[in-house]
Amino acid sequence: MRVIVTGGAGFIGSALVRYLVLEKGYDVLTIDALTYAGCQESLRAVEGRSNHQFLKADICDRAAMEQAIVGFKPDRIMHLAAESHVDRSITGAAEFIQTNVVGTFTLLEAARAYWNAQGCEAKQGFRFLHVSTDEVYGSLGAAGLFEETTPYDPSSPYSASKAASDHLAMAWQRTYGLPVVISNCSNNYGPYHFPEKLIPLTILNALSGRPLPIYGTGENIRDWLYVDDHARALDLIVERGRVGQTYNVGGRNERRNIDVVRRICAVLDDLVPVKESRDKLIEFVTDRPGHDARYAIDATKLETELGWRAQENFDTGIEKTVQWYLNNQWWWEPLRNRYDGQRLGLSNASPSSPEIAR
């Protein structure tokens, strides 16, 4: 099996690459532009493997994508390359439109040209998996779950750009017959997570005794999914999912943001005791503009149709995650030097240049 993974040096992408190379034994070509959140060190475990290649390239570069696809001759393309941080999209939306919308269009066209040139058997076996987010569905109230049929209602420039890319991917299946499958996942966490996101930021700030900022009152709810569980789900979806279908991936682990931070503090206090509990570092800050109240995924279709189950619950997953950060300072310290936890995503900020956005 030959698989191209775009965005494979990112958080979820690198977890997928490690799984496909080390666990499945597939031949994998990782494509990543190595922007601020792309970290080739996340692929250290597969360096030197005969079944792994790395290409630094931008998915918006049509010639580079065509050359890579034709040269590698993939059976599957798993598209994860994206700008993904909501706060950054608020102060710098242009990069999100370029990568998530234009980049997806470019990759779909390159994949379509390759697919059209294949013989009948190769065309039937080819799959294009477009990996997206539950944020395209907008915000839930106190009850209910996002289902595959939930209408799109994005709230941020990030989620709007992902919604647009989802529609492009599905249109290319319906119009051109390209064998596309789409996945929409809940919030991921785990090893190799860039330190601007809530869980790694909290872990690293708590370790250094710095304030633990929480938006608003911390009542916003997310459904947390351990990244290695997500990687297994993606492999299953691209292998057995039905063409033209969407599959929601969620861990059934709803938590308020305040409870997530408190749990991290408790785990750290147990592993690295201090005189006063780290939850004293919690401070509430001005809420994110357009902050969705609650996300929760109904993964029934994935579970019943494809037989997937999350192996980690939130407590086991967060303990593994905290321990990983304690053991792997070599990975996060250089990133921490580049991004030191400064606040992003204030709506009254002036339109940003690329330098401000990064």
N, C-alpha and C positions, 0 to 999 in steps of 0.2 A: 504494500500500500504506500503510495506516494502522496504526501500532503503538504500543501503550502499553508502556512499560518502567517497572516499579516498582523502586525502589532505584537509579534512574539517576544519582544524584549520588555513588554509592559507587565503589569501585575497579573492579570488573568491569562494573558497570552503566554507568558513564560511558564506558568503552571501547566497550561495545556501542552506546550512543547516538551517540558520535562516528562509529562505523562505519556505522550505519544512516542517519544524516543526511548525512554527508559523502561516503561511498562509494556507498551504495545509493540515496540521494535519496528515502528514504521520509519520509512525514509522521509525526513522532514526538511523543508526549506523554510527558514524563518526570515520574514521580511519586516524590517523596522527602520524608520527614519531616524531613530535615536534622538527624538526631541527631549524636552526636560524630564519627562516621566519614563522614557525608555532607558533601560539600564542593561547593558550587555552582561554585566556581572550576574544578573539574575539567571543567565544561561550557563554559568560556570560548570554545572553538573553535566552538561552535554557537550562541553568543549572537547574537541578531538575525537568525538564519536564518528565512526564512518558513515552512520546513517543520519547525520545532521549537517546542514549547511546554513550559513548566515549571509544575508544580503542586506546591506544598508541602502535603502531606497525609499522614496516617497510614493505613496499610493496614488498621488495626483499626477505622477509622471507616467503618461500613457506608454511611451516607448519603453521605459524601464520595466513596467508591468508586463507588457507583451513579451519582451525578451526573456524575462524571468519565467513566465508561464510556459512559453514554447520550449525554452531550454530545459526546464525541469520535468515537464510532462506529468502534471499532477492528476491523480484520481479524484482528489478533493481539494477545494480551497475553503479554508476556514478564516473568515474575515473578522478580525477583532480590532484592527487599527482604528483608533478614534481618539479625539480629544474628549476627556471624560469628566473633568471636575466642574461642578455646577458653579462654584464661586468664580473660577477663572472665566467661565462663559459670560458671566454678568459684566465683568470689566473688559473683556476682550472677545466678543462674539465672532469676529471675522475669521479667526483661525478655526473655530468650530464649524462654521459653514463650509470653509474650504476643505478641511480634512473629512468631516463626517458626511457632507453632502456631495461635493465635487469629487472627493476621493473615492467614495463608494460608487458613484456613477462611472468614474474612470476604470475602476477595477471590474465592475460588471461588464463594461464594454470589452475590456481585454479578455475576460473570461469567456464572453460570448463568442468572440472571434476564434478563440482556441477551440471551444466546444463545437462550433460549426464545422471546423476543419477535421474533426475526428470521424472515425468509422462508426458504424451503427452500434457495435458492442461497447466501444469506449464511451460513446455518447450516453448510452443507457446507464452505465455505471458511474458516470461523473456526478458530483454533487458540489453545490456552492452553499455553504452555511454562513448566513449573515447573523452576527451576534449583536444583540441590542439590550435594552434596559427596560425595567418596569416603569421608569419615570415617564415614558411616552404616554402612559395611561392617566397621568395627572395625580390627583390626591383623593384618597378615600376618606369617608367619614369613620365613625366609631365601629361600624360593622361592615361586613362584606369583604370580598377578595377580588383581586384582579384575575380575570379569566382571559383566555385567548380571544374572546369575542368582545371584551370591554372596549368601548369607543376610545379613540385617542383624544387626549386633552392635555398636551404638554404645557408646563408652567414656566420653564426657563429656556434661555437660548440653547443650552446643552440638550435638554430633552426634545426641544423642537427640531434641532438638527438631527437627532437620532430618529425621531418620528419620520422626518423627510427621507432619511436613508432606508428605513423600513419600507416605506411606500415605493421607493425606487426598486428595491430588491424584489418585492412582490410583483410590481409591474413588469419587470424583466422576465419573470416566470410566466406571467399570464400572456404577455404580448409576444415574446420571442421563444417561449418554451424552455428557457434556461432552467435546469433543475435546481431551483432554490428552495432552501428550508430556512426558517427564521426562528431564533430563540430570543426570549426576553427574560432577563434574570433579575433577581432581587439584589440587595447590597451584598457585595462580597467582602470577605476579610480573610486574613491569614498571612503567611510568610511572603516577603518581598513586596509589601504594599507601600507605595510611595508615601512619605511622611506628611503629606498635606491633608490626608483623609482622617476622619474622626478617630478611628481605632489606633493606627500607628502614631498619630500625633499625640493622643492621650498617653500611650505607653511611654513615648520618649520624653514628653514633658514631665510626666510623673516621675520618671527615673532621675531627672535632673532637678526636681523640686520646683519646677516652673508652674505658673497658673494653668489650669485645665479649662479652657473656654468652652462654654456650651451656649448655643444659640437660644434666644428667648428664655423659656422656662424649662427647656429640656423635655417637653411633653411629646415632641414629634416622634413618631413610631416608624421603625424600619424592620423589614423582615430579613434576617441575616443568614448568609449562605457561605459556608466554608469553601475557599477557593478550589481545593482539590476535589470536593464533591461536584463543583461546577465543571471542572475539567472532564470528569468522568461523564457527566451529563452531555456535554458538547460532543464528545466522541460517539456517544450512543445516538444522539439526535442526527448527526450527519451520516451515521451508518444505517440506521433503521427508520428514521423519521420519514414521513410521507412528503413527497414533493408538493410545494405550494402550501404547506401547513406551517403554523406557528406553534411553538412549544414553550410554555412558561416554566422557568426553573426557579424554585424557591425552597428555602430550608425549613419553612414552618417554624421560624424562630423570631417571633415579633418581640421587640424590646423598645421601650422608650429610650431616647438618647441619654437621659440622666441615669437610667439603670445600667446602660452599657458602660458608661464612665465609672460608675460606682463599682461595677463588677471587676473592671480592670484594676482599679485601685485595690480591691480586696485581694485579687490574685497576686499583685505585686507586693502587697504588704506581707503576704504569706511567704513568698519566695525571697524577697529582699526586705527584711523587716527594717522599719524606721521608728523613731520615738513616737511620732504622731501620724495617724492614718493619713494617707495621701488624698483621701476625699476632702480634706480641708483645703486642698488647692483648687477645688472647683469654683469657677466664677461664671456668672451668667452675663452674656454680651448681647448687643443689639442683634435681633433676629435677622436671618437671611431674607432678602427681598423675595417675595413669592414662594416662601418656604412651604412645601407640601406637608400636610399634617400627618398623613399615614400612608405607608405602602405595605401591602401584604399580597403574596402570590398564592394562587390556587394551582398547585403543581399536579393535580389529579390526572390530567391528560398524559403528562410525561410518566407518571407513576404507573398508571393502569395500562397504557398503550405500549410503553417501551420498557417497563419494569424497573425504572430507576428509583433509588431511595438514597436520601442523604445519610451518610455514615456518621457525621458529627452533629451533635446538638450544640447549642450556643455555649454551654458551660465547658464541654470538652474541647470545642474549637478554640475558645478564647484562651484557655490554659495552654494549649499547644502554641498559639500565636504569641502570647507573652513570653513563653519560654524560648521561642525561636528568636525574638528580638534580644533577649538577654544573651543568647549564645552567638549572635551574628552581628556584632558591632562593626565588623569589617565591611559589611554590606551597607548598613544604613548611615554610618558616620559621614562618609563623603557626600551623600545626598543631603544630610542634615546641614552640612556646611553650605550647600547651595540653596536650600530652602529651610529657613529657621523658624517656621511657624507663624510668619506674619499674616495678618488678616487680609483676605482677598474678598472680592465680590460685593463691595458696597455700591448700591445703585446710584448714589450721588457722585460717584467718581466720574471724571471726564473720560470720554472715549479713549481707550488705551492704545498705546503703541505696542508692538511685539515685545519691547523691552519691559514695559510695565506688566504686561500679561504674564510674563515669565518670572 
